[in-house]
Amino acid sequence: MSNIIVVFPKRENAVNIRNSLVRAGIEVSAVCLTGAKVCSMLITGTMELSCVVIGFKICSIQIYENLFRIRLTCFLVASADKWMDGLPDGVVGLPLPIKVYDLVNTVEMIQQTQSRKRRKRRETIRKRDDSQRKIIDQAKALLIERNNMSEEEAHRYLQKSSMESGTNMLETAQMVLTIMNE
């Protein structure tokens, strides 16, 4: 199951939203009171997240960039006049005052969308053609040879590097081949 971070400057607002989501059966990973805390959690990427429910006062370009980089949806809770100019890509808005029904339904919709996107990415990974598999195998062989890794360790290294860099495994394998062959 994917998780959610709730970010509001007032602890009582954040806790109320968290409690409403938990009562509806939605797992909330953390409650943050500052943008810096949520950015550090997003950068470390230690958990599988589906969205960040955030108050308008904490929103910043840095948070949006981190969310966009890791393909997360930002769920902005603010009065409707705050986003009259429109919302950036990857941001879903819900006007104040919040109705619990709307909050829960919107978060569930975001989770379903994220789940579909993850499934689609996994399916494209399975549908690699022979030339793509060959490039990945070459990168693994190079890692095995030069770094004395097992095949499984080389595969995990490529996976981890691709997740950290925000690229797919094929692009990461191509980067490894380019860098190590120079």
C-alpha positions as CSV (number, residue, x, y, z in Angstrom):
1,M,0.0,0.0,0.0
2,S,1.3,3.5,-0.8
3,N,1.6,6.1,1.9
4,I,0.8,9.8,2.3
5,I,2.6,12.7,4.0
6,V,0.4,15.4,5.6
7,V,2.1,18.9,5.7
8,F,0.5,21.8,7.5
9,P,2.0,24.6,9.6
10,K,-0.5,24.1,12.4
11,R,-0.2,20.8,14.2
12,E,-3.9,20.5,15.0
13,N,-4.9,20.9,11.3
14,A,-2.3,18.3,10.2
15,V,-3.4,15.9,12.9
16,N,-7.1,16.4,12.1
17,I,-6.5,15.6,8.4
18,R,-4.3,12.6,9.3
19,N,-7.0,11.3,11.6
20,S,-9.7,11.7,9.0
21,L,-7.6,9.8,6.4
22,V,-6.7,7.0,8.9
23,R,-10.3,6.6,9.9
24,A,-11.1,6.0,6.2
25,G,-8.4,3.3,6.0
26,I,-5.7,5.4,4.3
27,E,-2.2,5.0,5.6
28,V,-0.5,8.2,6.6
29,S,3.3,7.9,6.9
30,A,4.1,11.2,8.5
31,V,2.9,14.5,9.6
32,C,5.2,17.5,9.0
33,L,5.0,21.1,10.1
34,T,7.6,22.6,7.8
35,G,8.5,22.5,4.1
36,A,12.1,21.7,5.0
37,K,11.1,18.5,6.8
38,V,8.9,17.3,3.9
39,C,11.7,18.1,1.4
40,S,14.2,16.0,3.4
41,M,11.7,13.1,3.5
42,L,11.2,13.3,-0.3
43,I,14.9,13.5,-1.1
44,T,15.8,10.4,1.0
45,G,13.0,8.5,-0.7
46,T,12.9,5.8,2.0
47,M,9.2,5.0,1.5
48,E,6.8,4.4,-1.3
49,L,4.6,7.5,-1.4
50,S,1.4,8.2,-3.4
51,C,0.9,11.9,-2.5
52,V,1.6,14.8,-0.2
53,V,-1.4,16.6,1.3
54,I,-0.1,20.1,1.9
55,G,-1.4,23.5,3.1
56,F,-1.0,26.6,0.9
57,K,1.3,28.4,3.4
58,I,4.0,25.7,3.1
59,C,3.9,25.3,-0.7
60,S,7.1,26.2,-2.4
61,I,8.8,25.7,-5.8
62,Q,11.3,23.4,-4.1
63,I,8.6,21.1,-2.9
64,Y,6.9,21.0,-6.3
65,E,10.2,20.2,-8.0
66,N,10.9,17.4,-5.6
67,L,7.4,16.0,-6.0
68,F,7.7,16.3,-9.8
69,R,11.1,14.6,-9.8
70,I,9.8,11.5,-8.0
71,R,6.5,11.5,-9.9
72,L,4.3,12.3,-6.9
73,T,1.1,14.2,-6.8
74,C,0.7,17.2,-4.6
75,F,-2.7,17.6,-3.0
76,L,-3.0,21.3,-2.2
77,V,-5.6,22.4,0.4
78,A,-6.3,26.1,0.2
79,S,-9.0,28.6,-0.4
80,A,-10.0,28.6,-4.1
81,D,-8.8,32.2,-4.6
82,K,-5.2,31.0,-3.9
83,W,-5.1,29.1,-7.2
84,M,-7.1,31.4,-9.4
85,D,-4.2,31.5,-11.9
86,G,-4.3,27.7,-12.1
87,L,-2.3,24.9,-10.5
88,P,1.1,23.6,-11.7
89,D,1.3,20.2,-13.3
90,G,1.0,17.3,-10.8
91,V,-1.0,19.4,-8.3
92,V,-4.6,18.7,-7.3
93,G,-6.5,21.3,-5.4
94,L,-9.3,21.1,-2.8
95,P,-10.9,24.3,-1.6
96,L,-11.4,25.2,2.1
97,P,-13.4,24.4,4.1
98,I,-12.6,20.8,3.6
99,K,-15.3,18.2,3.6
100,V,-14.0,14.8,4.9
101,Y,-15.9,13.0,2.1
102,D,-14.1,15.1,-0.6
103,L,-10.8,14.8,1.1
104,V,-11.0,11.0,1.3
105,N,-12.3,10.5,-2.3
106,T,-9.7,12.8,-3.8
107,V,-6.8,11.0,-1.9
108,E,-8.2,7.6,-3.0
109,M,-8.4,8.8,-6.6
110,I,-4.8,10.0,-6.4
111,Q,-3.7,6.7,-4.9
112,Q,-5.4,4.8,-7.7
113,T,-3.8,6.9,-10.4
114,Q,-0.4,6.5,-8.8
115,S,-1.0,2.7,-8.6
116,R,-1.9,2.6,-12.3
117,K,1.2,4.6,-13.2
118,R,3.4,2.2,-11.3
119,R,1.8,-0.8,-12.9
120,K,2.2,0.7,-16.3
121,R,5.9,1.4,-15.6
122,R,6.4,-2.2,-14.5
123,E,4.7,-3.5,-17.6
124,T,6.9,-1.5,-19.9
125,I,9.9,-2.9,-18.0
126,R,8.7,-6.4,-18.8
127,K,8.2,-5.6,-22.5
128,R,11.9,-4.8,-23.2
129,D,13.1,-6.0,-26.6
130,D,16.2,-8.0,-27.1
131,S,18.4,-4.9,-27.9
132,Q,17.4,-3.3,-24.6
133,R,18.0,-6.4,-22.6
134,K,21.4,-6.8,-24.3
135,I,22.4,-3.2,-23.2
136,I,21.4,-4.0,-19.6
137,D,23.2,-7.3,-19.6
138,Q,26.3,-5.6,-21.0
139,A,26.2,-3.1,-18.1
140,K,25.8,-5.9,-15.6
141,A,28.7,-7.8,-17.1
142,L,30.9,-4.7,-16.9
143,L,29.9,-4.1,-13.3
144,I,30.6,-7.8,-12.5
145,E,34.0,-7.7,-14.2
146,R,35.2,-4.4,-12.8
147,N,33.6,-4.3,-9.4
148,N,33.6,-8.0,-8.5
149,M,29.9,-8.0,-8.1
150,S,27.6,-11.0,-8.4
151,E,24.9,-10.8,-11.2
152,E,22.3,-10.1,-8.5
153,E,24.3,-7.3,-7.0
154,A,24.9,-5.7,-10.4
155,H,21.2,-5.9,-11.1
156,R,20.3,-4.3,-7.8
157,Y,22.9,-1.6,-8.4
158,L,21.4,-0.7,-11.7
159,Q,17.9,-0.7,-10.1
160,K,19.0,1.5,-7.2
161,S,20.9,3.9,-9.4
162,S,17.9,4.3,-11.8
163,M,15.6,5.0,-8.9
164,E,17.9,7.6,-7.4
165,S,18.5,9.3,-10.7
166,G,14.9,9.2,-11.8
167,T,15.7,7.4,-15.0
168,N,14.7,4.0,-16.2
169,M,16.9,1.0,-16.0
170,L,17.9,1.1,-19.7
171,E,19.1,4.7,-19.5
172,T,21.0,3.9,-16.3
173,A,22.7,0.9,-18.0
174,Q,23.6,3.1,-21.0
175,M,25.2,5.7,-18.5
176,V,27.2,2.9,-16.8
177,L,28.5,1.7,-20.1
178,T,29.4,5.2,-21.2
179,I,31.1,6.1,-18.0
180,M,33.0,2.8,-17.5
181,N,34.1,2.5,-21.1
182,E,35.8,5.9,-21.1
